[in-house]
Amino acid sequence: MPQNNDPVLDLHEIQGDVLIGLQKNFEDFIFFKILNVPAFKAAMKQHVIGQITTTHEAHDRDQERKMRGKATAPWLGLNVSFTKDGLTKLLGPDRAKLSASFENGAEAASLALNDPPPSTWLSTFTSDTVHGVFFVTGPEETFVTNHSQVLLDHLSDSVKVVYREMGNVRPDAEKGHEHFGFLDGVSQPGIRGLTQRSNPKLEPNQGLSGQDLIWPGEFVFGYPGQDSNDPVKKGPPAMAESWLRNGSFMVFRRLVQLVPEFNTFIKEQADILGTDSELLASRMVGRWRSGAPLLLAPLQDNIALGKDPALNNDFEYGSDPLQRACPYAAHIRKTNPRDDPNQNKAGVQTHRIIRAGIPFGPEVGQDEATVTVRPRGLMFVCYQTSIEQQFEFIQSTWANNIDFVGGKTRPPGRGRGAVTPHFDPIIGQASAREPRSMDEPVSNYPAGDTTSTLVMPNPWVVLTAAAYFFVPSITALREVLMT
Ligand code: N7H
């Protein structure tokens, strides 16, 4: 809750998935096209807007769950957002344009992001214009599908469902882990005005230890963002028309994960490189499967550390200048280089995102020892106020850029040449699908002298659908979009 000079957020206005995340074991993604605008607007006003889960509700539910250790009710979550074509459908062709990336859309961005071409994406997803998406979430699948059906009944033939898919958290001990087996949702930016400080006196600029507090304008329109020269100070709010206030941009990417192929590759390469396969996989991610960061557990997993939110983000990269603990190319070091001495920390804080994805697809079956038979992966969702400076920047300027993070040299005795970290091995994409590399897969912790390279002929994360959305505030829905 707000302290000191924190901004006051309109929690009743911001949709619940943006800053907190809807509580979800199952999430129905309903991508729709609007067929009848007046009927759609009438149904939204009469039946849907009042049901949308706000940040206030999502926050209360989270607090309740933390206090009791479990949910008190089968919580239903509902959010809605619109593509550029959806906004044009609702506001007319003369509507004011939002940012260039949003207006150009994910298909146009695919070339610059080295994505597989849209012609290879799921044909149902690309079969018609997507105007918007509903997220319907809950604790059980039938609960969610029943509520989705009520929603679709209300909207009746004012919409056509273009594509629909159910995301589901993984079962039992794998709950919270993505399909490669790593704990997900560990590092999220803290939000000034929302995230509670665990140690306000000693760490006034952190939520939990190591969780930097970020000004909310990085994620929601209408509030101050980060100052790009000072990691603590507020900067200007993202420029926006007044009706965008309390809204956000959402990036959706359906990422297939080739799990048997990933596991087979890791085992083979560990043998070839003479290293442990679990250590190799962790060096590609930057954390062990438990969530324990390599910066704090460089050589073996520490399960207690992995699951402790008070500890599992309490690290920076300044203490690891030679990538001995964690490779420069590791997924979490590429996508958030934190205080890396070759970066300006304040600048890094202007490229943060809030992630809110969920896995999709079944567990790996016995018939899938080496090759994927049934698709599975991540319904990746992230929130920001600049798609250019946040999601796209992370993907193209950091993950896909073989020279990032730059300015590194080998330790004395191993040559003085510059280090090329190469690709983020998890999400980095090469322009012509050529094999990707990663520097220093073999650990040199605490003082080894091995120069090694991992060559990855094929990606294990494959984009199969993508779209950019605007997530309006409750008032914008009522007073601007549905009038
Ligand atoms: Fe990543 N993975 O299993 O390897 N991610 N990610 N991601 N990711 C993170 O901190 C993964 C993807 C970020 O602040 C963890 O929650 C997989 C995209 C960022 O320290 C794990 C896929 C983008 C962070 C994974 C995938 C990002 C992060 C560690 C795709 C943006 C936080 C747990 C299938 C372009 C970094 C955690 C920080 C963490 C995995 C996608 C970004 C385990 C499998 C597309 C910013």
Residues whose N, C-alpha, C, O or C-beta is under 5 A from the ligand:
A	BS01	N7H	E178 F180 F182 L183 D184 G185 V186 S187 L255 V285 H331 I332 T335 N336 L378 F380 F391 I394 Q395 I426 I427 V461
